[in-house]
């Protein structure tokens, strides 16, 4: 289902030796199990290869494109319009360490860390996600989230 969105091989340079399916399988394994990059089993491509593809696809917007088309396909399978007309916004605070990057203090939950603001459609499919320091108020996070759609 996602194969049409995967980038083709480059016209110049060394031929690709890594199957993109194996890279996607490795990324799904990490997402499903929550394991660290370096704990990726040997049956997958090398960690450096998987990371390189992940960050390249993140930076060029491939993950957003895939998510958009998967949500549209799931909605069409439920006899709904492909594009949602209503959504639900929620936030969640999570603890984070100093080395984690973005970090703030959520005074209402007494958590030092990050806050995820998420929009889902009425079926529960992810529409948009933003990560902020935890000190961002929900109303301010919602404004930025809605503006990004």
Protein Blocks (a to p, Z undefined) as FASTA:
>chain_A
ZZmmpccddfbdcddfbdfklmmmmmmmmmmnopafklpcfkbccfklmmmmmmmmmmno
mmmmmmmmmmmmmmmmnopafbdcbdcdddddddddfknopadddfklopacdddddddd
fkopafbdcdddfklcfklmmmmmmmmZZ
